[in-house]
Amino acid sequence: MNRGNISQLYPEQEYGSIRTKDGEDLRFNNQCLWNIRFDELTAGQEVEFEIQQTRTESLAFHIRPYIELSSAA
């Protein structure tokens, strides 16, 4: 899984973009979300996702909130 942050949201059209850790912007829409509704996303929120290559661009899909798991001591 890749990680990045929500960089832009367009609630009325239910799409947005994610800035990857490498600085690339990937578009997504509400059909690409896992375990979260579009209206629960916030700008700056850290997410994890897969990348799908199309003929013209890379898209983010299987997007879900990033949750860091702490290891038990």
Beta strands, then each sheet from edge to edge (+ up, - down):
strand 1: 2-10
strand 2: 15-20
strand 3: 25-29
strand 4: 46-53
strand 5: 58-65
sheet 1: 3+ 2- 1+ 4- 5+
end
